[in-house]
Amino acid sequence: MNDVTLGTRVLNGFLTVMIVVLVAILVAVIVSLILAAFGFF
């Protein structure tokens, strides 16, 4: 697919980064809850 424009590639990259950030936040929240449940906080 050579007809993909620069804007589309930038948008796809931005969405990929956003998904990675959201997943990282969710993992951090889950880890924090687990640590809090075991009394590390």
C-alpha positions as CSV (number, residue, x, y, z in Angstrom):
1,M,0.0,0.0,0.0
2,N,2.0,2.9,-1.3
3,D,-1.0,5.2,-1.5
4,V,-1.0,5.8,2.3
5,T,-0.5,9.5,2.8
6,L,1.8,11.0,5.4
7,G,-1.2,12.3,7.4
8,T,-2.7,8.8,7.6
9,R,0.7,7.4,8.8
10,V,0.9,10.1,11.4
11,L,-2.6,9.5,12.6
12,N,-2.0,5.7,12.8
13,G,1.2,6.3,14.7
14,F,-0.6,8.7,17.1
15,L,-3.4,6.2,17.7
16,T,-0.9,3.4,18.3
17,V,1.0,5.6,20.9
18,M,-2.4,6.4,22.6
19,I,-3.3,2.7,22.8
20,V,0.1,1.9,24.3
21,V,-0.2,4.7,26.8
22,L,-3.7,3.6,27.8
23,V,-2.6,0.0,28.2
24,A,0.4,1.2,30.3
25,I,-2.0,3.2,32.6
26,L,-4.3,0.3,33.0
27,V,-1.4,-2.0,33.9
28,A,-0.1,0.5,36.4
29,V,-3.5,0.8,38.1
30,I,-3.8,-3.0,38.3
31,V,-0.3,-3.3,39.8
32,S,-1.0,-0.5,42.2
33,L,-4.2,-2.2,43.4
34,I,-2.4,-5.5,43.8
35,L,0.4,-3.8,45.8
36,A,-2.2,-2.0,47.9
37,A,-4.1,-5.2,48.6
38,F,-0.9,-6.8,49.9
39,G,-0.1,-3.7,52.0
40,F,2.9,-2.3,50.2
41,F,1.5,1.2,50.3
